[in-house]
Amino acid sequence: MKQILHKYIVLITIFQLWALFPVTLQASDFIDFNMWSKGPGQLYQNRLAVTDIEKTPSWSPEEGAPPLTLKRAVEIARDHIKKKNPEFIDYVITEIKLEQFVFPKYMKNKWCYIIICMRMPDGCKIPESMNVLVTMDGIVNEPEVLKY
Protein backbone atom coordinates (compact mmCIF):
# COMPACT_ATOMS: atom_id res chain seq x y z
CA MET A 1 0.00 0.00 0.00
CA LYS A 2 2.85 2.40 0.86
CA GLN A 3 4.51 1.81 -2.54
CA ILE A 4 1.28 2.56 -4.42
CA LEU A 5 0.71 5.71 -2.38
CA HIS A 6 4.31 6.79 -2.99
CA LYS A 7 3.89 6.34 -6.78
CA TYR A 8 0.74 8.48 -6.73
CA ILE A 9 2.46 11.22 -4.76
CA VAL A 10 5.38 11.24 -7.24
CA LEU A 11 2.96 11.38 -10.20
CA ILE A 12 0.96 14.20 -8.62
CA THR A 13 4.16 16.14 -7.92
CA ILE A 14 5.35 15.71 -11.52
CA PHE A 15 1.96 16.84 -12.81
CA GLN A 16 2.01 19.89 -10.54
CA LEU A 17 5.49 20.85 -11.80
CA TRP A 18 4.36 20.38 -15.41
CA ALA A 19 1.33 22.60 -14.75
CA LEU A 20 3.63 25.32 -13.40
CA PHE A 21 6.04 25.08 -16.36
CA PRO A 22 4.01 23.88 -19.36
CA VAL A 23 6.47 25.15 -21.98
CA THR A 24 9.28 22.75 -22.70
CA LEU A 25 12.36 23.99 -24.44
CA GLN A 26 13.46 21.87 -27.35
CA ALA A 27 16.08 22.51 -30.01
CA SER A 28 13.27 22.86 -32.55
CA ASP A 29 11.67 25.85 -30.81
CA PHE A 30 11.96 28.96 -32.99
CA ILE A 31 10.66 32.48 -33.03
CA ASP A 32 9.57 33.58 -36.50
CA PHE A 33 8.98 37.24 -37.27
CA ASN A 34 10.01 40.20 -39.29
CA MET A 35 8.99 39.38 -42.88
CA TRP A 36 10.39 41.64 -45.58
CA SER A 37 11.03 41.77 -49.29
CA LYS A 38 14.10 42.34 -51.42
CA GLY A 39 12.23 42.83 -54.65
CA PRO A 40 9.35 41.20 -56.52
CA GLY A 41 8.96 37.52 -55.75
CA GLN A 42 11.50 37.54 -52.94
CA LEU A 43 10.14 37.21 -49.43
CA TYR A 44 12.35 36.68 -46.41
CA GLN A 45 11.76 35.91 -42.75
CA ASN A 46 13.97 36.07 -39.69
CA ARG A 47 13.86 32.87 -37.67
CA LEU A 48 15.77 32.54 -34.43
CA ALA A 49 16.20 29.49 -32.24
CA VAL A 50 15.05 30.09 -28.69
CA THR A 51 18.26 28.43 -27.45
CA ASP A 52 20.34 30.99 -29.40
CA ILE A 53 18.34 33.91 -28.02
CA GLU A 54 18.79 32.61 -24.49
CA LYS A 55 22.58 32.76 -24.95
CA THR A 56 22.52 36.49 -25.68
CA PRO A 57 23.20 39.00 -22.90
CA SER A 58 20.16 40.03 -20.88
CA TRP A 59 19.34 43.70 -20.60
CA SER A 60 16.66 45.89 -19.12
CA PRO A 61 16.19 49.56 -20.15
CA GLU A 62 16.23 50.50 -16.47
CA GLU A 63 19.85 49.29 -16.28
CA GLY A 64 21.19 51.94 -18.64
CA ALA A 65 22.87 51.41 -22.00
CA PRO A 66 22.34 48.08 -23.81
CA PRO A 67 25.20 45.55 -24.00
CA LEU A 68 25.60 46.31 -27.73
CA THR A 69 25.63 49.99 -28.60
CA LEU A 70 23.54 51.34 -31.45
CA LYS A 71 26.72 52.52 -33.19
CA ARG A 72 28.24 49.03 -33.04
CA ALA A 73 24.99 47.39 -34.22
CA VAL A 74 24.92 49.68 -37.28
CA GLU A 75 28.60 48.90 -38.01
CA ILE A 76 27.86 45.17 -37.80
CA ALA A 77 24.82 45.56 -40.08
CA ARG A 78 26.82 47.59 -42.65
CA ASP A 79 29.61 44.97 -42.69
CA HIS A 80 27.03 42.22 -43.13
CA ILE A 81 25.33 44.02 -46.03
CA LYS A 82 28.68 44.62 -47.76
CA LYS A 83 29.66 40.98 -47.45
CA LYS A 84 26.33 39.18 -48.06
CA ASN A 85 24.32 41.64 -50.18
CA PRO A 86 26.72 43.72 -52.30
CA GLU A 87 23.84 44.73 -54.60
CA PHE A 88 22.53 46.81 -51.68
CA ILE A 89 25.55 49.12 -51.85
CA ASP A 90 23.37 52.21 -52.37
CA TYR A 91 20.95 51.55 -49.52
CA VAL A 92 19.71 54.04 -46.94
CA ILE A 93 18.93 53.14 -43.34
CA THR A 94 15.32 54.22 -42.91
CA GLU A 95 14.55 52.89 -39.45
CA ILE A 96 16.23 51.30 -36.46
CA LYS A 97 14.22 49.39 -33.88
CA LEU A 98 15.28 48.13 -30.50
CA GLU A 99 12.95 45.19 -29.99
CA GLN A 100 12.39 42.84 -27.07
CA PHE A 101 11.72 39.14 -27.58
CA VAL A 102 8.52 38.56 -25.61
CA PHE A 103 7.73 35.00 -26.62
CA PRO A 104 7.97 32.52 -25.05
CA LYS A 105 6.79 34.04 -21.79
CA TYR A 106 9.65 32.66 -19.72
CA MET A 107 12.28 34.51 -21.76
CA LYS A 108 12.96 37.88 -20.16
CA ASN A 109 15.18 40.85 -20.98
CA LYS A 110 16.34 39.59 -24.38
CA TRP A 111 16.60 42.29 -27.04
CA CYS A 112 17.81 42.85 -30.60
CA TYR A 113 18.26 45.67 -33.08
CA ILE A 114 16.36 45.58 -36.36
CA ILE A 115 18.00 47.83 -38.91
CA ILE A 116 15.73 48.53 -41.87
CA CYS A 117 17.38 49.50 -45.14
CA MET A 118 15.87 50.57 -48.45
CA ARG A 119 17.11 51.30 -51.93
CA MET A 120 15.54 52.28 -55.23
CA PRO A 121 17.07 50.21 -58.05
CA ASP A 122 17.34 51.89 -61.45
CA GLY A 123 14.16 51.51 -63.45
CA CYS A 124 12.04 50.37 -60.48
CA LYS A 125 9.05 52.18 -59.03
CA ILE A 126 8.91 50.19 -55.81
CA PRO A 127 11.82 50.35 -53.38
CA GLU A 128 13.53 47.19 -52.20
CA SER A 129 13.89 46.71 -48.47
CA MET A 130 16.14 44.63 -46.31
CA ASN A 131 16.03 44.12 -42.56
CA VAL A 132 19.16 43.22 -40.64
CA LEU A 133 18.54 41.69 -37.23
CA VAL A 134 21.46 42.01 -34.79
CA THR A 135 21.23 40.33 -31.38
CA MET A 136 22.87 41.82 -28.28
CA ASP A 137 25.87 39.54 -28.69
CA GLY A 138 26.60 41.16 -32.07
CA ILE A 139 25.45 38.24 -34.22
CA VAL A 140 23.49 38.91 -37.42
CA ASN A 141 20.58 36.58 -38.01
CA GLU A 142 20.57 35.10 -41.52
CA PRO A 143 17.02 35.32 -42.90
CA GLU A 144 15.31 32.41 -44.62
CA VAL A 145 13.86 32.69 -48.10
CA LEU A 146 10.14 31.97 -48.10
CA LYS A 147 8.52 30.28 -51.06
CA TYR A 148 5.19 31.68 -52.21
Summary of the structure (lengths in Angstrom):
residues: 148
radius of gyration: 21.2
end to end distance: 61.3
largest distance: 82.9
contacts: 348
relative contact order: 0.21
helix: 30%
strand: 31%
